[in-house]
Amino acid sequence: MSSLDLREWRLRRARGAIEEYVRGVRKRTDIRWVLGVLKGFFGVSKDEALMLIEQIRSDRTFMWSPERLKRLEELEKRIRVEEW
């Protein structure tokens, strides 16, 4: 696996974790879980995480509800104050 492939895989994995958290479908998907995925061994940088949040926010195909928007905003605030 080349480094480009690894970077792409990490970004897709991180985006999937953020989307799963925002949807709130599974009980295990709380804010600590998604932060663990984002910051973990195969995680992404703080800037990459914020970039992914912005991409998701501007994705017109994502079904937005007030609850989902609230979750995304909470995650973004938490990422901005977390040590990375």
MARROGU-129258 format. One record per residue (C-alpha): residue in three letters; x, y, z. Coordinates in pm, whole numbers, padded with zeros to 5 digits, always signed. Layout:
ALAXYZ...
END
This chain:
MET+00000+00000+00000SER+00152+00331-00100SER+00151+00632+00130LEU-00113+00798-00089ASP-00336+00494-00055LEU-00283+00494+00322ARG-00368+00864+00348GLU-00684+00816+00140TRP-00784+00516+00353ARG-00729+00713+00677LEU-00939+01005+00548ARG-01222+00776+00437ARG-01216+00594+00768ALA-01226+00922+00959ARG-01509+01059+00746GLY-01707+00740+00801ALA-01660+00769+01177ILE-01775+01133+01175GLU-02080+01048+00964GLU-02168+00755+01190TYR-02146+00980+01495VAL-02356+01254+01332ARG-02625+01002+01233GLY-02631+00869+01590VAL-02755+00527+01486ARG-02545+00307+01714LYS-02514+00331+02090ARG-02136+00284+02083THR-02097+00587+01861ASP-02051+00862+02115ILE-01820+01161+02093ARG-01539+00979+02277TRP-01552+00695+02025VAL-01527+00923+01721LEU-01244+01123+01880GLY-01062+00796+01946VAL-01094+00699+01580LEU-00982+01042+01464LYS-00684+01061+01700GLY-00589+00693+01701PHE-00288+00521+01548PHE-00442+00531+01199GLY-00611+00864+01268VAL-00593+01201+01100SER-00453+01539+01195LYS-00666+01805+01361ASP-00668+02008+01038GLU-00777+01703+00838ALA-01058+01633+01085LEU-01184+01990+01060MET-01159+01973+00680LEU-01370+01655+00681ILE-01631+01823+00900GLU-01651+02111+00655GLN-01688+01867+00363ILE-01969+01684+00540ARG-02139+02010+00635SER-02143+02123+00270ASP-02255+01781+00138ARG-02603+01843-00002THR-02677+01469-00020PHE-02649+01431+00359MET-02991+01425+00524TRP-02969+01708+00778SER-03189+01736+01085PRO-03150+01973+01381GLU-03013+01685+01590ARG-02750+01596+01331LEU-02643+01959+01294LYS-02613+01985+01672ARG-02396+01672+01687LEU-02169+01803+01409GLU-02129+02139+01584GLU-02052+01970+01917LEU-01789+01754+01752GLU-01630+02049+01578LYS-01611+02247+01904ARG-01460+01950+02084ILE-01198+01895+01813ARG-01094+02261+01826VAL-01022+02243+02202GLU-00873+01890+02213GLU-00499+01831+02233TRP-00394+01647+01921
END
